[in-house]
Every structure is written in structure tokens, then in C-alpha cells.
Amino acid sequence: MKSKKDRETAVKSMEEAIEHTRQEELLHQDDPVALEALATMRGIAQYLLSLNRPN
């Protein structure tokens, strides 16, 4: 990332992605494939957020 604003935008996007996957899980509770895909997407977003945290 080149700037603080770019990082802030990326963090906000990942937080929104995590929230979106939680909402979608409620809609797809009867679809195990969708639930697995949503869990994977949430895990990736959480991992990317962890890269932004200071060591």
C-alpha cells in the first residue's frame, strides 16, 4: 500500500466483506456449499486484516 488512506480504504473494505459474509450466512443456512464458500471468504478477509496490524 502506498499511503495511509489506501490502507484505511483496504481495512474498511475487508471489514465490510466480513460483515457481508455474516449476513449472507443467514440467507444460505440450508446450503452447505455456500456456507463453506462464505467461511473461506471471511477467513481470507480476516487474514488480510491481520497483515495490516503492527507486529
Distance bins in CASP14 RR format, pairs under 12 A and 6 or more apart:
PFRMAT RR
TARGET T0000
AUTHOR 0000-0000-0000
RMODE 2
METHOD distances of the structure
MODEL  1
1 7 1 0 1 0 0 0 0 0 0 0 0
1 8 0 0 0 0 1 0 0 0 0 0 0
1 9 0 0 0 0 1 0 0 0 0 0 0
1 10 1 0 0 1 0 0 0 0 0 0 0
1 11 0 0 0 0 1 0 0 0 0 0 0
1 13 0 0 0 0 0 1 0 0 0 0 0
1 48 0 0 0 0 0 1 0 0 0 0 0
1 51 0 0 0 0 0 1 0 0 0 0 0
1 52 0 0 0 0 1 0 0 0 0 0 0
2 9 0 0 0 0 0 1 0 0 0 0 0
2 10 0 0 0 0 0 1 0 0 0 0 0
3 9 0 0 0 0 1 0 0 0 0 0 0
3 10 0 0 0 0 0 1 0 0 0 0 0
4 10 0 0 0 0 0 1 0 0 0 0 0
4 11 0 0 0 0 0 1 0 0 0 0 0
4 52 0 0 0 0 0 1 0 0 0 0 0
5 11 0 0 0 0 0 1 0 0 0 0 0
5 12 0 0 0 0 0 1 0 0 0 0 0
6 12 0 0 0 0 0 1 0 0 0 0 0
6 13 0 0 0 0 0 1 0 0 0 0 0
6 52 0 0 0 0 0 1 0 0 0 0 0
7 13 0 0 0 0 0 1 0 0 0 0 0
7 14 0 0 0 0 0 1 0 0 0 0 0
7 48 0 0 0 0 0 1 0 0 0 0 0
7 49 0 0 0 0 0 1 0 0 0 0 0
7 51 0 0 0 0 0 1 0 0 0 0 0
7 52 1 0 0 1 0 0 0 0 0 0 0
7 53 0 0 0 0 0 1 0 0 0 0 0
7 54 0 0 0 0 0 1 0 0 0 0 0
8 14 0 0 0 0 0 1 0 0 0 0 0
8 15 0 0 0 0 0 1 0 0 0 0 0
8 52 0 0 0 0 1 0 0 0 0 0 0
9 15 0 0 0 0 0 1 0 0 0 0 0
9 16 0 0 0 0 0 1 0 0 0 0 0
9 52 0 0 0 0 0 1 0 0 0 0 0
10 16 0 0 0 0 0 1 0 0 0 0 0
10 17 0 0 0 0 0 1 0 0 0 0 0
10 45 0 0 0 0 0 1 0 0 0 0 0
10 48 1 0 0 1 0 0 0 0 0 0 0
10 49 0 0 0 0 1 0 0 0 0 0 0
10 51 0 0 0 0 1 0 0 0 0 0 0
10 52 1 0 0 1 0 0 0 0 0 0 0
11 17 0 0 0 0 0 1 0 0 0 0 0
11 18 0 0 0 0 0 1 0 0 0 0 0
11 45 0 0 0 0 0 1 0 0 0 0 0
11 46 0 0 0 0 0 1 0 0 0 0 0
11 48 0 0 0 0 1 0 0 0 0 0 0
11 49 1 0 0 1 0 0 0 0 0 0 0
11 50 0 0 0 0 0 1 0 0 0 0 0
11 51 0 0 0 0 0 1 0 0 0 0 0
11 52 1 0 1 0 0 0 0 0 0 0 0
11 53 0 0 0 0 1 0 0 0 0 0 0
12 18 0 0 0 0 0 1 0 0 0 0 0
12 19 0 0 0 0 0 1 0 0 0 0 0
12 45 0 0 0 0 0 1 0 0 0 0 0
12 49 0 0 0 0 0 1 0 0 0 0 0
12 52 0 0 0 0 0 1 0 0 0 0 0
13 19 0 0 0 0 0 1 0 0 0 0 0
13 20 0 0 0 0 0 1 0 0 0 0 0
13 45 0 0 0 0 1 0 0 0 0 0 0
13 48 0 0 0 0 1 0 0 0 0 0 0
13 49 0 0 0 0 1 0 0 0 0 0 0
13 52 0 0 0 0 0 1 0 0 0 0 0
14 20 0 0 0 0 0 1 0 0 0 0 0
14 21 0 0 0 0 0 1 0 0 0 0 0
14 41 0 0 0 0 0 1 0 0 0 0 0
14 42 0 0 0 0 1 0 0 0 0 0 0
14 43 0 0 0 0 1 0 0 0 0 0 0
14 44 0 0 0 0 1 0 0 0 0 0 0
14 45 1 0 1 0 0 0 0 0 0 0 0
14 46 1 0 0 1 0 0 0 0 0 0 0
14 47 0 0 0 0 1 0 0 0 0 0 0
14 48 1 0 1 0 0 0 0 0 0 0 0
14 49 1 0 1 0 0 0 0 0 0 0 0
14 50 0 0 0 0 1 0 0 0 0 0 0
14 51 0 0 0 0 1 0 0 0 0 0 0
14 52 0 0 0 0 1 0 0 0 0 0 0
14 53 0 0 0 0 0 1 0 0 0 0 0
15 21 0 0 0 0 0 1 0 0 0 0 0
15 22 0 0 0 0 0 1 0 0 0 0 0
15 42 0 0 0 0 0 1 0 0 0 0 0
15 45 1 0 0 1 0 0 0 0 0 0 0
15 46 0 0 0 0 1 0 0 0 0 0 0
15 48 0 0 0 0 0 1 0 0 0 0 0
15 49 1 0 0 1 0 0 0 0 0 0 0
15 52 0 0 0 0 0 1 0 0 0 0 0
16 22 0 0 0 0 0 1 0 0 0 0 0
16 23 0 0 0 0 0 1 0 0 0 0 0
16 41 0 0 0 0 0 1 0 0 0 0 0
16 42 0 0 0 0 0 1 0 0 0 0 0
16 45 0 0 0 0 1 0 0 0 0 0 0
16 49 0 0 0 0 0 1 0 0 0 0 0
17 23 0 0 0 0 0 1 0 0 0 0 0
17 24 0 0 0 0 0 1 0 0 0 0 0
17 38 0 0 0 0 0 1 0 0 0 0 0
17 40 0 0 0 0 0 1 0 0 0 0 0
17 41 1 0 0 1 0 0 0 0 0 0 0
17 42 1 0 0 1 0 0 0 0 0 0 0
17 43 0 0 0 0 1 0 0 0 0 0 0
17 44 0 0 0 0 1 0 0 0 0 0 0
17 45 1 0 1 0 0 0 0 0 0 0 0
17 46 0 0 0 0 1 0 0 0 0 0 0
17 47 0 0 0 0 0 1 0 0 0 0 0
17 48 0 0 0 0 1 0 0 0 0 0 0
17 49 0 0 0 0 1 0 0 0 0 0 0
18 24 0 0 0 0 0 1 0 0 0 0 0
18 25 0 0 0 0 0 1 0 0 0 0 0
18 38 0 0 0 0 0 1 0 0 0 0 0
18 39 0 0 0 0 0 1 0 0 0 0 0
18 41 0 0 0 0 1 0 0 0 0 0 0
18 42 1 0 1 0 0 0 0 0 0 0 0
18 43 0 0 0 0 1 0 0 0 0 0 0
18 44 0 0 0 0 1 0 0 0 0 0 0
18 45 1 0 1 0 0 0 0 0 0 0 0
18 46 1 0 0 1 0 0 0 0 0 0 0
18 47 0 0 0 0 0 1 0 0 0 0 0
18 48 0 0 0 0 1 0 0 0 0 0 0
18 49 1 0 0 1 0 0 0 0 0 0 0
18 50 0 0 0 0 0 1 0 0 0 0 0
19 25 0 0 0 0 0 1 0 0 0 0 0
19 26 0 0 0 0 0 1 0 0 0 0 0
19 38 0 0 0 0 0 1 0 0 0 0 0
19 41 0 0 0 0 0 1 0 0 0 0 0
19 42 0 0 0 0 1 0 0 0 0 0 0
19 45 0 0 0 0 1 0 0 0 0 0 0
19 46 0 0 0 0 0 1 0 0 0 0 0
20 26 0 0 0 0 0 1 0 0 0 0 0
20 27 0 0 0 0 0 1 0 0 0 0 0
20 38 0 0 0 0 1 0 0 0 0 0 0
20 41 0 0 0 0 1 0 0 0 0 0 0
20 42 0 0 0 0 1 0 0 0 0 0 0
20 45 0 0 0 0 1 0 0 0 0 0 0
21 27 0 0 0 0 0 1 0 0 0 0 0
21 28 0 0 0 0 0 1 0 0 0 0 0
21 34 0 0 0 0 0 1 0 0 0 0 0
21 35 0 0 0 0 1 0 0 0 0 0 0
21 36 0 0 0 0 0 1 0 0 0 0 0
21 37 0 0 0 0 1 0 0 0 0 0 0
21 38 1 0 1 0 0 0 0 0 0 0 0
21 39 1 0 0 1 0 0 0 0 0 0 0
21 40 0 0 0 0 1 0 0 0 0 0 0
21 41 1 0 1 0 0 0 0 0 0 0 0
21 42 1 0 1 0 0 0 0 0 0 0 0
21 43 0 0 0 0 1 0 0 0 0 0 0
21 44 0 0 0 0 1 0 0 0 0 0 0
21 45 1 0 0 1 0 0 0 0 0 0 0
21 46 0 0 0 0 1 0 0 0 0 0 0
22 28 0 0 0 0 0 1 0 0 0 0 0
22 35 0 0 0 0 0 1 0 0 0 0 0
22 38 0 0 0 0 1 0 0 0 0 0 0
22 39 0 0 0 0 0 1 0 0 0 0 0
22 41 0 0 0 0 0 1 0 0 0 0 0
22 42 1 0 0 1 0 0 0 0 0 0 0
22 43 0 0 0 0 0 1 0 0 0 0 0
22 45 0 0 0 0 0 1 0 0 0 0 0
22 46 0 0 0 0 0 1 0 0 0 0 0
23 29 0 0 0 0 0 1 0 0 0 0 0
23 38 0 0 0 0 1 0 0 0 0 0 0
23 42 0 0 0 0 0 1 0 0 0 0 0
24 31 0 0 0 0 0 1 0 0 0 0 0
24 34 1 0 0 1 0 0 0 0 0 0 0
24 35 0 0 0 0 1 0 0 0 0 0 0
24 37 0 0 0 0 1 0 0 0 0 0 0
24 38 1 0 1 0 0 0 0 0 0 0 0
24 39 0 0 0 0 0 1 0 0 0 0 0
24 41 0 0 0 0 1 0 0 0 0 0 0
24 42 0 0 0 0 1 0 0 0 0 0 0
25 31 0 0 0 0 1 0 0 0 0 0 0
25 32 0 0 0 0 0 1 0 0 0 0 0
25 34 0 0 0 0 1 0 0 0 0 0 0
25 35 1 0 0 1 0 0 0 0 0 0 0
25 36 0 0 0 0 0 1 0 0 0 0 0
25 37 0 0 0 0 0 1 0 0 0 0 0
25 38 1 0 1 0 0 0 0 0 0 0 0
25 39 1 0 0 1 0 0 0 0 0 0 0
25 40 0 0 0 0 0 1 0 0 0 0 0
25 41 0 0 0 0 0 1 0 0 0 0 0
25 42 0 0 0 0 1 0 0 0 0 0 0
26 34 0 0 0 0 0 1 0 0 0 0 0
26 35 0 0 0 0 0 1 0 0 0 0 0
26 38 0 0 0 0 0 1 0 0 0 0 0
27 34 0 0 0 0 1 0 0 0 0 0 0
27 35 0 0 0 0 0 1 0 0 0 0 0
27 38 0 0 0 0 1 0 0 0 0 0 0
28 34 1 1 0 0 0 0 0 0 0 0 0
28 35 1 0 0 1 0 0 0 0 0 0 0
28 36 0 0 0 0 0 1 0 0 0 0 0
28 37 0 0 0 0 1 0 0 0 0 0 0
28 38 1 0 0 1 0 0 0 0 0 0 0
28 39 0 0 0 0 0 1 0 0 0 0 0
29 35 1 0 0 1 0 0 0 0 0 0 0
29 38 0 0 0 0 0 1 0 0 0 0 0
31 37 0 0 0 0 1 0 0 0 0 0 0
31 38 0 0 0 0 1 0 0 0 0 0 0
32 38 0 0 0 0 0 1 0 0 0 0 0
32 39 0 0 0 0 0 1 0 0 0 0 0
33 39 0 0 0 0 0 1 0 0 0 0 0
33 40 0 0 0 0 0 1 0 0 0 0 0
34 40 0 0 0 0 0 1 0 0 0 0 0
34 41 0 0 0 0 0 1 0 0 0 0 0
35 41 0 0 0 0 0 1 0 0 0 0 0
35 42 0 0 0 0 0 1 0 0 0 0 0
36 42 0 0 0 0 0 1 0 0 0 0 0
36 43 0 0 0 0 0 1 0 0 0 0 0
37 43 0 0 0 0 0 1 0 0 0 0 0
37 44 0 0 0 0 0 1 0 0 0 0 0
38 44 0 0 0 0 0 1 0 0 0 0 0
38 45 0 0 0 0 0 1 0 0 0 0 0
39 45 0 0 0 0 0 1 0 0 0 0 0
39 46 0 0 0 0 0 1 0 0 0 0 0
40 46 0 0 0 0 0 1 0 0 0 0 0
40 47 0 0 0 0 0 1 0 0 0 0 0
41 47 0 0 0 0 0 1 0 0 0 0 0
41 48 0 0 0 0 0 1 0 0 0 0 0
42 48 0 0 0 0 0 1 0 0 0 0 0
42 49 0 0 0 0 0 1 0 0 0 0 0
43 49 0 0 0 0 1 0 0 0 0 0 0
43 50 0 0 0 0 1 0 0 0 0 0 0
44 50 0 0 0 0 0 1 0 0 0 0 0
44 51 0 0 0 0 0 1 0 0 0 0 0
45 51 0 0 0 0 0 1 0 0 0 0 0
45 52 0 0 0 0 0 1 0 0 0 0 0
46 52 0 0 0 0 0 1 0 0 0 0 0
46 53 0 0 0 0 0 1 0 0 0 0 0
47 53 0 0 0 0 0 1 0 0 0 0 0
END
